[in-house]
C-alpha cells in the first residue's frame, strides 16, 4: 500500500512518501531496557506513562544522572558494533524533556574518542537526528547513544523520555523503521500509476517540462533540455 507523509504537529497530509531503501542498525529500537543496550555507571531506562508517537506504546525514561564521582566519566546508554566505518551515519530518535526546556547529550565513538553533541528538548515530543562524518576508521567499536562521558558535562538535562531509536547510513534520517531482535531493512518505495488510473488524466498531446539547471564556462550550444521528433526541423530547446 502507498505510504503518506503527514505534518507531525497538525496531522496535515503532505503527500505520497517515496524513500530509498534504508536499514535500521539498532536492535530493540523501542525497548531501551533490553540487554542489547549497554549501560555504564548506572544509566537506566525505565518504562513511563508517556504515550509514544505511535499512539500504542510508551516512551522510556532515560536517566544519566550518575557521574561516577569524577568529572571525566558519566552515565552512558548505547549500542555498539553498528558498522559505520567510512560512512556517514545518522542517529535519530523521538524525545521530550521531563519538564521544561534544556539540552541532552548524544554521542558517537570516532575510533579514538567520544564525540558529544547536544539536542534541545522541550515538553513536546519531537524527532531529533545527529549525524557522524564519513571519516571514522574504527571497525570494532562503532557506538551511538546517550552519553555524559567526557571531560566536561555541559548538558542541562540528565533525564529524558526516549523512543524509536534508529541508525542508518546516510546524511539525513528517513522514516522510522521499528526493530526487535534483528536489524530491519525497508525496501525502496516504487510508485506507479497504471491502467485507467493513468489514462484518465494523462494526455500524450499536452504536457509541461520543468528544468532547473546551472552551467559555467560552456561553449558551443549547451542545452538543458531538447524535445524533437528525430529531425532538425521539429525541435524545441
QUICOR-V337517 format. One record per residue. PSI is psi as a letter, one per 40 degrees, with the letter a starting at -180 (* if undefined). Layout:
psi=(PSI & PSI)
This chain:
psi=(i & i & i & h & i & i & h & e & d & e & e & h & h & e & a & h & h & h & i & i & h & i & h & h & e & h & i & f & e & e & g & e & e & i & e & e & h & i & h & h & f & f & h & i & h & i & i & i & e & h & h & i & d & e & e & d & a & i & i & h & h & h & h & f & e & h & e & f & e & i & e & e & i & a & i & h & h & i & i & a & f & e & g & f & h & e & i & h & i & h & h & i & i & h & i & i & i & d & i & a & h & i & i & h & h & i & i & i & h & e & d & d & i & h & h & i & i & i & i & h & i & a & e & h & h & i & h & i & i & h & i & i & i & e & e & h & e & h & d & e & f & h & i & i & a & h & h & e & i & i & e & i & g & e & i & e & h & e & i & i & h & i & i & g & i & h & h & i & h & i & e & i & i & a & i & h & h & i & i & b & e & i & i & h & h & h & i & i & h & h & h & i & h & i & a & d & d & d & e & d & e & h & h & d & e & i & i & i & h & h & h & h & i & h & i & i & f & i & i & b & g & h & i & d & i & h & h & i & e & e & i & e & d & g & i & h & *)
